[in-house]
Amino acid sequence: MFVRKNRCLGPLWILPFIFWLHSAANRSSADEVPSQKAVLGDRIIARAQILELQDNSQLGLNADGQTTSIAYQDFCRIGVHTAPTRFPIALLTDGSYLSFTAIERHKNQFILQTSLWENISIPESLLRAVILAPTGSADAWYSLLDRVSTATGRNDQLLLSSRGWTEGILQWPESSGEILQPDRSQTLRINNEDAQFEVKEIEAIVFSPILTPLTNTKSPGRIGWKDGSLFACSQWRVTQPGDFVEMTLRCGVVLKSLDQPAAVASAIASLTNRPKSVSFLSDMEASSYKHVDWLTSKWPLANDRDVYGRRLMVSQDTSRRGIVEKGLAMHATSQAAYRWDKSAGQFLSTVTLALPMERGSTSPGQAIVKILGLKNGKLETLYTSPVLTSQTAPLDISVSLEGIELIVLMVDAGPGGTLGDHILWLDSRIHK
């Protein structure tokens, strides 16, 4: 049996060169959450603002100028997930990652300190990795996150700035006291020999993957925060008379807020979930898919990724990009078909031209999307878009599926040919 040795952290880990602390006063006067699109199962709210977290996992919203309450479980999405803006980050086995300011070790528990939550107790078996250093870009962050999430083997693994990945068994000091200080070294046992590494060179630590397997990572429910944290969250509750919020992560870890529900709501950047009335096309198998090659390589039908295999990335504003979890990607000229049972229902999606591979460049794409339906043995055109370019705002689509046997999604080339005609079908879903 493999036994993890000497996994005993000292009482406090502080990394002053990467801390970013907020005072209680700053938390209380957090910036107002801007209005953004809220995607529900059967409709879209063009301008939604989260006002407060309410009991029983309800959200108080300003929705198109009206105050209302909507259950968390009724959302597909509001906002987009963004990469972390501060480090270090703790990655849990349910896929949650938390920005923290300090970490303590008590027996087999890690205690995280944050600026928004009371000290968070995490069993050793639930902590998959710690990422210490910024990665420079959203693409680099998600690449590192994928590497950490897919790591295998029995050994602990270190990412070193000077020599890449190496592995062994971390040897923590038995005595109490601060560890992992930038001016100190860390011991890793490799092939029964101890090797010393300067802490300031360590960019990430993956704890033995065989002892920290990822679970429930595809379960719905994600809450993104302005600092880039992302919680795999199944529910929350608000204490009466609303003094704080308790959130329960998918892995069972419970977080208790330092602030009242309205202040917690102001720190939220995004929400995703999966209403029971909704089926996402990216979770369904297409009955057929065809890409007609002009002068380019064959392009795939991509589920929850773009045609290059990246996450579905959209512009959050002029400086930041964010991730949409669910959707399809297609390149001109192509078509994908999905079977339907003729019953009443809606197909809904938001279509937009994908961002170019190179940040700062402009996509030359000019594409047209169409939705066709097979009804009574004949194909009918249910929707045709204008020519989509990099200057076109995302288009929200909703078509009736009553009597439809086959739903056909098409991407046609615009007047400029197929170069850059890479279309994202965001939140593509059927509501019934």
N, C-alpha and C positions, 0 to 999 in steps of 0.2 A: 504494500500500500504506500502511495506517495504521501509524505507528510511535509507540510510547509514548516520550515524551521525559523525560530527566532523572529517571528513576525510581531515584533513588539515596538510600536512607535512610542516615542516620548510623549509627554503630556501636551505639547503644543508645537505645531509647525507653523512658522510665520515666514512668509516670503515677501519682505518689504518692497522689493524692486518691482513686484507685479501686483501689489495690492491697490485696490481702488475702493476706499471706504466712503459710505454715505452717512452723514449724520442723521439723527432722528428728525431734526427739523427739515432737512432736505427731503426725507422720505414723506413727510407730512404734506409738503408742498410740491409733490412730484408734478412734472409737466402733464398737462391735460392730454388725454388719449385722443389723437386725431380721428376724424370720421374716416371710415373705410368701408369697403364692400363687405356685406355679410351674406354668405351663401347658405341658404336653408335647403331642406329637401325639395320643396316645390316652388321656391321663388328666391329672388335676390333682393336684398335691401341695399339700395345704392349708397346710402350714407348712414352708417351705423357707428355709434359711439358707446363703448362700455362705460356705464356710470358706476356700477356697484356689483359686487358678488353677493348674492342672496342665498338664504338657506335652501337646503335640498337641491343644490347644484343648479340654481336659477341665476340668470343674468339680468340685471337691470340695464336697459338700453335706451338711448335716444335713437329711434329708428325713423329716418326721414322726417325728423322734427317732432315725432310723437314719443312720449315716454311709455315704455312697455316692459314686460318681463317675458323672457323666453328661456325654456329649459336648455341646459347644456346639451342634452341628448338630441335636440332638434337641429343642431347646427351641423352643417358639413364643414364650414370654414368661415373664419373671419380673420383678415390679415394674412401675413405670410411669415414663416419661420425664418429667422435671420441667424447668421453665424455669431458666435460669442464675441463680445466686445471687451471682455476682461478674462483674465486667467488667474489662478488655476481652475480647472474644470474636473469634477468627479463624474465618471460614467458608471451608471448602475446597470445591473444585469437585465432590467426591463427596458433598457434603451434610454432611460432618463439621463440627462446630464445637467449638473448643477454647478453654477459659478459660486466659488466660496472664497473666504478670506483667510481662514485658518482651519487646521485639522488637529484633533487630539486622538489619542489611542488609549482605550481602556479595555484591557483583556482582549476579547474578540470583537470589540465594537469600535468603529470609527465615529468620531463626533465632529461634524462640520459646523463651522461658524459662517454665517452669511449676514448680509445687511438687511434682508427682508424677513427672515424666518428665525425663530428660536433655534438653539442648537439642535442639529439634526443627527439622530443616532442611527447609524447604518451598520448592520452586521457585516463582518468580514466577508462572508460568502456572497454578499450582494454588491460589493464594490469591484467592478471589473477593471477600471483603469483610472489613472490620474494624469491629466495633460497639463503640463506646467508652463509651456511657452506659447505665445501667439504664433499662428501659422501664416499670417500675412495676407490671406485672401479667403473668400468663401470657398472657392474651388479647392484650395489647399486644406482648409478645415475639413471639408467633407471627405476628401481623399484620406486624410489622417484618421478620421472617424471610422471610415470603412475598414482601414487597416487594423485599427484597434478592435473593432467589432468582430472581425473575421479571424483574428489570431487563434492559433491552435497550439496544443502541446501542454506539457506539464510545468515547464519552467516559467519563472517571471521574465519579463522582457523589458529592456530599456531602449528608448530612442535617444541617441547621443548626437549632439549637433556636429561633432567632428568625425564620427565614424558610422553613423546609421544605427541599425538595430543590432543588439547583442542580447544574449539570454543566459540565465543561471538562476540561482536562488538568492534572493535578497537577504542580507544579514543585518537585521536591525539591532541597535544597541539594547542590551538588557536593562541598563540603568535608565532612570527617568531623565527628562530634560529635553530641550529643543533639539530637533534633528533636521536634516535637509536644509540647512542654512546655506546661502549662496557661497560662503567662504569655506565650506567644509567639503568632505568627500563622503562617498557612500560605497559600501562594500557589496560586491556581488560575487558569490561563489560559482566559479566556472570550472568544470572538470575537477572538482575537489580542491581547487586552489582559489584563494581570495584575490579579487581584483578591485582596485580602488578607482573610483570615478569622481571627478569634481561635480558637485551638485549643480553648479551653474551650467554644466554641459548637458544635463538631463532635460530633454524636452517632453518626454512622456514615459509613464510606467504602466505596463500591462501586467496585472497580477495573474498568476497561473490560470490560463484559460480553462483547463480541465476542472478547476475548482470554482470557477466563476462563469458557468455557461449562461449565455443570453437566452432569456425566455420571455414569452408574451410580447415580443417586439412588434408583432403585426396586429396586436389588439388595438381597437380604435381608442381615441381620446388622447389628445396632445395639447398642452398649454405652453406656448412660447412666451418668453419674458424679454424685456428690453435689453437686459444684459446678455442675451443669447442663450440663457438656460432653456431647457426644454423638458417638461415633465410628462411622463406617461401617466396620465391622471385619470382615474375612474370616477372620482366623486369629490365633493367637498361639502362642508357644513359650516354654518355661521353660528357662533354662540350668541345667546341672548344676554344682554340687549345689543348684540353686534359688536362685541369688543375685539374679536379676532376671527380669523378663518382657519379651519383645519382642512388640509388637503391630503388625500390618500393616494399614493402612487400605486401603479399596477403591481409592484413587487411587495406592497404592504407597508412601506415606510410612510409614516405620518408626519406631516409638517404643520407647525403652528405659527401663524403670522405674528410679527411684532406689532403690526399696525391694524387699523380697522379696515373693514371690507372695501370702502371706497378708495382708500390709499393703495390697497393691494391691487384693485382693479386698474389703477392708473399705471401699474408696472407691467401689465399684460400687453404683449405685442401681437399675439395670434392665438386662435383656438381652432382645433379640428376635432371632428367626431364623425359618427356614422349613424344617421337616423335609421330606425328600423324599417321605415317605408322606402328606403333608397337602396338601389343596387348600382354599384360603380362598374362601368364597362371595363375598367382595367382589371377587375376581379373576375370577369367573364371571359370565356374562350371565344374568339371570333370564329364564325362558321367558315369564313374565307377571308383571305387578304391577298392583294395583288399590287405590286409596284411595277409600273411600266417604265422601263429603262430608256432614257433618251441617250445622253452621252455620259452618264454618270454611273457610279456603282449602284447596286441594289440597296435600297433603304428599307429597314425593318419597320414593322408596327411595334412601337415601344409602349410598354405599360408602366406607368408611374416613373418613367424616365424619358429623356429626349432621345432622338435617333443616334446620338453619340454615346448614350449610356449614362449621361449625367442626370442628376435629379432635375425635376422640372423647376427651372429657375426663372424668375420674373423680376422686373425692376420694382424695387420698393420706393425709391425716389432716385434722384440724380446720382447719389453716391453709394447706395446700398442695394444689394440684391437679396431676394428672399426665395424660399422654397415653398412650392405647393405640393402637397403629398400625393394627391390623386389626379389622374388624368392620362391621356394618350398623346402620342406624338406620331406624326406622319409627314412624309416628304412628298412633294409633287413628283410625278403624278401617281396617285395611289388611291386604293379604295379598300375599305374594311366593312364586312357585313356581320350583323348580329341577329340571331333569330328572336322573334317575339311571338306571343301567343294570341294576338289580336285583341287582347283586353284593353280597357281604358288605362291610360298612363301617359306620362310626359317624358320626353327626352330633353334633358337640359345640359348645357355646357357653355363655357366661355372660351372663345377661340382668339388666338393671337399669334403673331409671328414670333418664333423663338428668338431669344437673344443670340447674337453672334458668339462664336467661340472666343474671340479676342475682346477683352474689355476695352471700351473706348472706341471700338470700330462700329460701323453701321451696316446692318444686314442689307444686301441688295435685293432681298426676296420680294416677290410680288405674286401672291397666290390667291386663289379663290376656293372657298369651301362650299360644299353642297351636302345636303341631307336628302336622301331618297328613301322611299318606303314602298315595299311590295304589298299591294292591296288588291285582292280579287284577281291575282295573277298578273297584274300590271305594275310597273314601276312608276311611282309618282314623285315629282320633285316637291319636297316639303319645305326646303329652305335653300336660298342661294345668297351668298354674301357679296358685298362689293369687293373690289381688289384690296387685299390686305397688304400693307407695307409696314416698315418700321415706324412710320408716323401715325398709323391707324390705332386708335384706342381699342382695347379688348372689346369684343362683341359678345353680348349675352344672348343665348339662343334658347328657345323653348318651343317644341313642336309636339302636337298630339300624336299618340301612337294607337289610338282606337282603330281596330280593324287591320292593323299592320302585321304582316307575317315576317318581314325582314327589314331591318334598319341598315341602310348603307351610308357610310361616311366617306366622302370623297375630298381629295385635295387636287385641284387643277392648277396648272401653271398660269401665271399672269402674262402680261404682254412682253415681259423681259426674259422669258425662258424659265428654267427651273433652278437657276443658281440662287441659293439661299431660301428656297421655298420650303421652309421647315416650320410646320404648324403645330402648335400645342392646343389640344382639346382639354382645357382645365376643368376639373370637377365634373367630368362627363358621367352622367348618371341617369338612371331611370327611376322616376317616382311613381309609385302605384298606391 
